[in-house]
Amino acid sequence: MTARPPRHRTLAAPARFAARWRELATCRGTDLEVFFPGRGETAGPARQICAACPVRQACLDYAITNRIVHGIWGGLTERERRALQSRWVRAARRERDEAIAAASAAGYTTASIGRTFSLARISVSRALSREPDRRPS
């Protein structure tokens, strides 16, 4: 019996782009000191480089996804990324809670909703007990 030869897979176009965004970055080859300004130094030079970068959003997404807290990524400072991440997290939680409420209204049990969203039943119960007008935006 002979084994099948391994199938070589290529990444889909979006995944290939995501894996190589650094190769396309305008900052490639630039001195790293520009993107890690010291206390009291301006982020202006890094922002100018980022402003013309074709992969600025991919860079920013990478920094936020990987919780990078130092340096200029996607043209934003640590503080700006932290604020943006907080808004994204709140929006994601709001969407999740709305989906949980819709599933509950459709008759699904808290156990099945919890399995679907990878949450404990108590977390599902808390999401359902929050009043929509009291939920922080």
N, C-alpha and C positions, 0 to 999 in steps of 0.2 A: 504494500500500500504506500503510495507516495503522498506526501503532504502538499497541500496547495501552496503555491508561492505567496508570500505576503503581499497584500494589497497596499500600495503606497497611496496615501491620501494627500490631497492638497487642501489647504484651508480655503474656505469660502472667501470671496473677495473682501467682505468687511473684516474678517478675522486676519487676513493677510495684511490689510492696511493697518489694523490695530497693532499687530505685532511689529510693524516696521515704521511706526510714526516717528520714531527718533531719527531714523535715517533721513527723513524729509524735513526735519526741523531746521529753521533758520539759525538757531543757536548752535548748531553742530560745529564744533571746532572753536567756539568762542571760549574765552577764559571763564572758568567757573566762578571766579570771584565776583563777576558782574551780577550773577544770580543769587549770591549769598552776601548781600551788603551787611556791613557791621552796624552796630548800634549808632544811630545818628546819621548814617549814610543814606543817600537817596536810592530808590529803586528805579529812578528814571531811565538810566541806560538799559536795564533789563526790559522795562516796559516798552521801550522803543523797538528793541529787537523782537519782542513778542507781538507787537502790533502788526508787523508785516509777515508773521509766521502762518503758513498754510495749515499747520497741524496744532494750532493753539488750543482748540477745544479738546482734542485727544490728550494733549499734555495736561490740561486742567483736570479732565476726567481721571487720568492716571493718578495725579496727586491726591485728589479727593478720595478715590476708591482705595488707595493704599495708605491713606491717612498720613501723608507726608506733611510735617509741621514746619519744616525749615525751607527757606529760600523762596524764590519767585518761580512760580509754575503757571503756565498759561496766562502770564501777565498779571497775576494776582499775588499779593503778599499772604503771609500766613493768616493774618487777621481777616482779610477779605475772604479767603477760602473757608475759614471756620464759620463765618457768617453765612456764606452761601451753602455750606454743608448743612448747617442747622435748618435753613429754609427747606432744603431738599428732604431732610429727614422728617420734618414736620409734615410736608406734603405727602410723602410716602406713607407715613402713619395714618394720615387723614384718609387717603385712598384705601388703605388696608381696612381701617375701621368701617368705612362705607361698604366695602365688599363683605365684611363680616356681618354687618347689619342686614344686607341684602340676602345673604345666605340664611340667616336666622329667620327672616321674613318668609323665605321660601320653604321653611320647615326643616332645615337641617339641624341636627343636634349640635350642642357645643363640643362634644367629643369629635364628631366628624369635621366640624369647622376647624377645631384645633389641629387635627391631623393635616388638613389641607394647608393651613398657614404655618405649620410647625410651631404651634403655640400650646401652652398648657391650658386646660379648661378654665382655670381661674383667670388667665389673661384674656380669654375670649369673653368670659363673663364681665370682666372689667370694661372691655371695649364696648360691650352691649349696654352696660349700665351708664355710660357717659351720655350726658344730654348733648345733642349737637350744638346748641347755642352756648353751652359752657365750655366746649372744647376749644383750646387755644389755637389760634390760626397761625 
